[in-house]
Amino acid sequence: MPTALIRRPSPRLAEGLVTHIERTPVDIDLASTQWQQYVDALRRTGWSTVEVPPIEECPDSVFIEDTMVVYGDLAVIARAGANERRAEAAAAEETVAAQGYEIRHITDPGTLDGGDVLKIGSTIYVGQGGRTNAAGIEQLREAFAPLGADVRTVSVEKVLHLKSAVTALPDGTVIGYEPLVDDPSAFDSFRPVPEEAGAHVVLLGEDRLLMAASAPRSAELFAELGYTPVVVDISEFEKLEGCVTCLSVRLRR
């Protein structure tokens, strides 16, 4: 059974960092409900979940994906590009180590957020932008290259993280909302989607795609391509530049 690491929203969620969009009020109670529905969707589709201890003093801590990058049996613990988020990593490291993963770390002067890393088979695209720098990418390359990974740097300027702009379908096609993708030609195969949130999918297995309710036309497109959208409402997290990928770390071995 595949496993996902998750972390409950902080009561200070509404104070989370916002960089590329205007701040709007966040309904904390609704966010908690939506988070539970997200977790329920994972479990309903055959995933087990392991909860990382909450860290209430960190508003963005629900976005657990940013704390690490996992490839094979190795978990590289990130060093957040935002100083305010660096405390989020310790408990996440302890949790993934308890799952039997070897641990490495991104160290100073490197910075890296997990949301900047898109894995497609042995190809790993890493976005260099506001949160992840060249030193962090080089350290990730040094960690994963011996495992057979091809780590490629791509530019991220229009959005917070690489996976704010693109993710990938099960066949390896990168999908993105073209106005927010710096360079579609950076990817081996690219398909545009009609909505920003349509660029964000989590591969659940059996051609199922976890995605946001805010992208109904993209869901129709994926259904036409033979995939099964599993739709969740994450509106309160989208107000903080979050998406379906940010809310879990998927462990696949």
C-alpha positions in Angstrom: 0.0 0.0 0.0 1.5 3.4 -0.9 1.9 5.9 1.9 1.5 9.6 2.1 2.9 11.9 4.8 0.5 14.6 5.9 0.4 17.4 8.5 -2.6 19.2 10.0 -3.1 22.9 9.3 -1.8 25.3 11.9 -4.3 27.6 13.6 -2.2 30.4 12.2 -2.7 29.2 8.6 -4.1 32.5 7.5 -0.7 34.1 8.3 1.0 32.0 5.7 3.4 33.5 3.1 1.9 34.9 -0.1 4.3 35.9 -2.9 2.6 36.0 -6.4 -1.1 36.6 -5.6 -3.0 39.1 -3.4 -3.8 38.1 0.1 -7.4 37.2 0.8 -9.0 36.0 4.1 -8.7 32.3 4.9 -11.5 30.4 6.7 -9.6 28.3 9.2 -12.5 26.0 10.0 -13.2 25.4 6.3 -9.6 24.7 5.7 -9.6 22.1 8.4 -12.6 20.4 6.8 -11.0 20.6 3.4 -7.8 19.1 4.7 -9.7 16.1 6.2 -11.5 15.6 2.9 -8.2 15.6 1.1 -6.9 12.9 3.5 -10.1 10.9 3.1 -9.7 11.0 -0.7 -6.2 9.5 -0.3 -7.4 6.8 2.0 -10.4 6.0 -0.2 -8.2 5.4 -3.2 -5.9 2.9 -1.4 -3.3 5.1 0.3 -2.3 4.9 3.9 -1.4 8.1 5.7 1.2 8.9 8.3 0.7 12.2 10.2 3.7 14.4 10.9 3.4 16.1 14.2 1.8 19.5 13.8 3.9 22.7 14.3 1.4 25.4 15.3 3.9 28.3 15.2 4.6 27.7 11.5 1.6 28.9 9.4 2.7 27.2 6.2 3.5 23.8 7.8 0.5 22.1 6.3 2.4 22.3 3.0 4.4 19.2 4.0 5.7 18.5 0.5 8.2 21.4 0.8 10.1 19.7 3.6 11.8 16.9 1.5 12.3 15.2 -1.8 12.2 11.4 -1.8 13.7 9.2 -4.6 14.1 5.5 -4.2 15.1 4.8 -0.6 16.6 8.2 0.0 14.9 11.3 1.5 16.7 14.6 1.0 15.5 17.0 3.7 15.0 20.4 2.3 16.4 23.7 3.5 13.5 26.1 2.9 14.1 29.2 0.8 12.0 31.2 3.3 13.7 31.4 6.7 10.3 31.4 8.4 9.7 27.8 7.2 12.9 26.1 8.2 11.6 24.8 11.5 9.1 22.7 9.6 11.7 20.1 8.5 12.8 18.5 11.8 9.6 16.5 12.6 9.1 15.7 8.9 12.7 14.2 8.9 12.0 12.1 12.0 8.7 10.8 10.4 10.2 9.8 7.1 13.3 8.2 8.8 10.9 6.1 10.8 9.5 4.8 7.5 12.9 3.3 6.8 14.4 6.0 4.5 18.0 7.0 4.3 18.4 10.7 5.1 20.5 13.4 3.4 20.3 17.2 3.9 20.4 20.3 1.8 22.9 22.5 3.6 24.0 26.2 3.6 24.4 27.9 1.1 21.8 25.7 -0.6 18.1 26.3 -0.4 15.4 24.0 -1.8 11.7 23.6 -1.4 10.1 20.2 -2.3 7.5 22.0 -4.3 10.1 22.9 -6.8 10.8 19.3 -7.7 8.9 17.3 -10.3 9.9 13.7 -10.7 9.0 11.8 -13.9 10.6 8.4 -13.8 14.3 8.9 -13.5 14.1 12.5 -14.8 13.9 15.1 -12.0 13.1 18.7 -13.0 14.0 21.3 -10.4 12.8 24.8 -10.5 15.3 27.5 -9.8 13.6 30.6 -8.5 12.5 32.4 -5.4 12.8 29.5 -3.0 15.3 27.1 -4.6 18.8 28.2 -5.6 21.6 26.7 -7.8 23.5 25.4 -4.8 20.5 23.5 -3.5 19.9 22.0 -7.0 23.5 20.9 -7.2 23.3 19.2 -3.8 20.2 17.4 -4.9 21.9 16.3 -8.1 24.9 14.9 -6.1 22.4 13.0 -3.8 20.3 11.4 -6.6 22.7 11.0 -9.5 24.3 7.8 -8.0 20.8 6.4 -7.9 20.4 6.9 -11.7 18.4 10.2 -11.6 18.8 12.8 -14.3 18.4 16.2 -12.5 17.5 19.1 -14.8 17.3 22.7 -13.8 14.4 24.8 -15.1 13.6 28.5 -14.5 10.7 29.5 -12.2 9.8 33.2 -12.2 6.1 33.5 -12.8 4.9 31.4 -9.8 6.0 30.3 -6.3 7.2 26.8 -7.1 7.8 24.7 -10.2 4.8 22.6 -9.2 2.7 25.7 -8.9 3.1 25.8 -12.7 3.4 22.2 -13.9 2.9 18.5 -12.8 2.8 15.4 -15.0 0.3 12.8 -16.2 0.9 9.1 -15.7 2.3 8.8 -19.2 5.0 11.4 -18.4 3.4 14.3 -20.2 4.0 17.6 -18.3 0.8 19.6 -17.9 0.7 23.3 -17.2 -1.4 26.5 -17.6 0.7 28.1 -20.3 0.6 31.7 -19.1 2.3 30.7 -15.9 4.9 28.4 -17.4 8.3 30.1 -18.0 9.4 27.7 -20.8 7.2 24.9 -21.9 10.0 23.7 -24.2 12.1 22.8 -21.2 10.1 19.6 -20.8 10.3 16.5 -23.1 6.6 16.6 -23.6 4.1 19.4 -22.7 0.3 19.7 -22.9 -1.4 22.9 -21.9 -4.5 22.9 -19.7 -7.3 25.5 -19.6 -7.1 26.5 -15.9 -4.3 27.3 -13.5 -5.4 24.7 -11.0 -5.7 22.1 -13.8 -1.9 22.1 -13.8 -1.8 20.4 -10.4 -2.4 16.6 -10.2 -1.4 13.9 -7.8 -1.0 10.4 -9.4 -3.0 8.0 -7.2 -2.5 4.9 -9.3 -4.8 3.1 -11.7 -5.0 6.3 -13.9 -6.7 8.2 -11.1 -5.7 11.9 -10.7 -6.3 13.8 -7.5 -7.0 17.4 -8.5 -8.8 20.6 -7.3 -12.4 21.3 -7.8 -11.5 24.7 -9.2 -10.5 23.2 -12.5 -13.6 21.6 -14.0 -12.6 22.1 -17.6 -9.3 20.4 -17.0 -11.1 17.5 -15.3 -13.1 17.1 -18.4 -9.9 17.1 -20.5 -8.3 14.4 -18.3 -11.5 12.3 -18.5 -11.4 12.5 -22.3 -7.8 11.3 -22.2 -8.9 8.2 -20.3 -8.0 9.3 -16.7 -10.3 9.3 -13.7 -10.3 12.7 -11.8 -10.7 12.5 -8.0 -11.8 16.0 -7.2 -11.3 17.8 -3.9 -12.1 21.3 -2.8 -9.0 23.0 -1.5 -10.1 26.7 -2.0 -8.6 27.9 1.4 -5.2 26.5 0.6 -5.3 28.0 -2.9 -5.5 31.4 -1.3 -2.0 30.7 0.0 -0.6 29.5 -3.3 -1.2 25.9 -2.2 -2.3 23.0 -4.4 -3.0 19.3 -4.2 0.6 18.3 -4.4 1.7 20.5 -1.5 -0.5 18.8 1.1 1.3 15.5 1.2 4.6 13.7 0.5 3.9 10.5 -1.5 6.2 7.6 -0.7 6.4 5.1 -3.5 8.7 2.1 -3.3 
